[in-house]
Amino acid sequence: MKISTPEAQGIPSKALERFVDKLKEQKLPVHSILMARHGHMIMEAYYQPYDKEKLH
């Protein structure tokens, strides 16, 4: 998959920051976030103890 900035795909980076902040506020057990738009990866984040290489 192609990689792009959020802005290049029509999404403000600040909107993604607010999304992640809301997840943290709600204390949801998120292991990872992968977000794509128009065939481009615009966000990839992993949270301990998980990472890109650790399947579960």
C-alpha positions in Angstrom: 0.0 0.0 0.0 1.2 3.5 -0.8 2.0 5.8 2.1 0.8 9.4 2.2 0.4 12.3 4.6 -3.2 12.7 6.0 -3.3 16.2 4.4 -2.5 14.9 0.9 -5.6 12.7 1.3 -7.9 15.4 2.6 -7.6 14.7 6.3 -6.0 17.2 8.8 -3.4 15.7 11.0 -5.0 17.5 13.9 -8.1 15.4 13.4 -6.1 12.2 13.7 -4.5 13.6 16.9 -7.9 14.3 18.4 -9.1 10.8 17.4 -6.2 9.2 19.3 -6.7 11.6 22.3 -10.4 10.5 22.5 -9.3 6.8 22.4 -6.9 7.5 25.3 -9.6 9.4 27.3 -12.0 6.5 27.0 -9.2 4.1 28.0 -10.1 1.7 25.2 -7.8 -1.4 24.9 -6.4 -0.4 21.5 -3.5 -2.5 20.2 -2.9 -0.7 16.9 -4.4 1.7 14.5 -4.1 1.5 10.8 -5.9 4.1 8.7 -6.1 4.3 5.0 -7.8 6.7 2.6 -8.0 6.5 -1.2 -5.6 3.5 -1.2 -2.9 5.3 0.8 -1.9 4.5 4.4 -2.2 7.8 6.3 -1.7 6.5 9.9 0.0 3.5 11.5 0.4 3.3 15.2 1.1 0.5 17.7 0.8 0.5 21.5 2.8 -1.5 24.0 3.4 -4.3 24.3 2.4 -4.7 20.6 4.3 -3.6 17.6 4.3 -4.1 13.8 6.3 -7.4 14.1 4.3 -8.9 17.0 1.3 -10.8 15.9 -1.4 -11.7 18.5 
